[in-house]
Amino acid sequence: MKRLTAWNGIDTGLGLASNTYKQVLMSGEMTIKELICWAAGRGFSWVEVRDPDVTMTRDELEGIKRLADSLKIRIHYSWDNKDTLKEDETFYQGMENAALFGPGTCCRVL
């Protein structure tokens, strides 16, 4: 399937933020992996996985990475940080989690 793009000169493509689907994910109607499959099937280039409290396990994140790699869709990773200037244990864990997705990963600290 052709990837959706904003413009031919922009290589990032279009993607989805999982926070947009927060209610569906929290209710259990859809899992993050199902959302990734859904997005890939519609030509999106990336999905942002939001892990607000940096509680996703390494196994969960590696499972998401394997799925995303198999679907040729990038994962962006984000988490909440009450003070964006504070570099505490959660901040560093979030950075490590983002690094699991490899080069080209966008990481957002909210």
N, C-alpha and C positions, 0 to 999 in steps of 0.2 A: 504494500500500500504506500502511496506517496505521502510523505510527511507534510504536515501543514506548516507553512512558514508565513511570517509577517511580510517579508519582502525578500526577493532573491539575494540581495546584498547582506542580509542578516542570517548568520549561520545558526542561531540559537533555536529557531523553530518556535512553535507554540506549545504551551504546556498547561498543566492544571495544578493548582494548589489544593492539597488534600483538605485544608481547613475549610474550603468552600463546601466540601461534602461532610463536614464534621457531624451533622445530625444523623446522616445516613450511616456513617461509620460507627458512631457511638451507639446507635440503636441496634447494630448488628445486622442491618439489612444488607450491608456490603462490607467486605474486609478491605484492607489497604491493598492486598494482592489482587483482589477482584477489580478494584478501581484502576490499578496499574494495567491490568489486562484490557479493561474497558477503554482506557485512554489510548493504549497502543493500537487497539483495533480500529480506532477512529482517526489514526494518523498523527496523534500528538507526539511531540519529540521528548517531552520530559514530564515528570510528576514530582511535585514537592511533597516529601513526607515530613509531616510536622510531628515532632516528638516533644511536646511542651515541657515536660519535666525531665527529659533525658532518661526515660525509664525503659526504653526498648532494649532488649538483650542483644548481645552480639549475634546469637543464633538467628533471632528475628531479622536483624539488619542484613546478615549474610544471605538469608533466604530471599529477602526482597531484592538484593543485588543479583543473585542467581536468576531470579525471574526476570528482572529488568534486562539483564544481559541477553537472556534467551529471546526477549521480545525486541531487542535493539532500541530500548527507551532509556533515557538518562534519568537518574534520580537526583533531585536536589533535596537537601536535608536542612530542617530548621528546628529551633527550639526557643523557648522563652528564657529570658535572662532579665531579672528585675532591674538590674543596673548594667547597661551595656558597656560601661567602663570597668566593671568589676570582673576580674579574671579569677574565679574561684574553681573549685573541683568540678562543678556542673559545667562550667564554661569549657574546661579542658576535656571533659568527657564528651561533650557535644562536638568539639573539634575532632576528637579521635573517631567518633561515630561517623561524622561527615567524610573523613579520610577513607573509611572503608569502601566508599563508592568510587574511589579512584579519581584519576585526572578528569578535569572538566566538570567536577561537581560544584554546584553553587551551594554555599552554606549561608544561611541567614540566622542571625541572632535577633530575636524580636523582643 
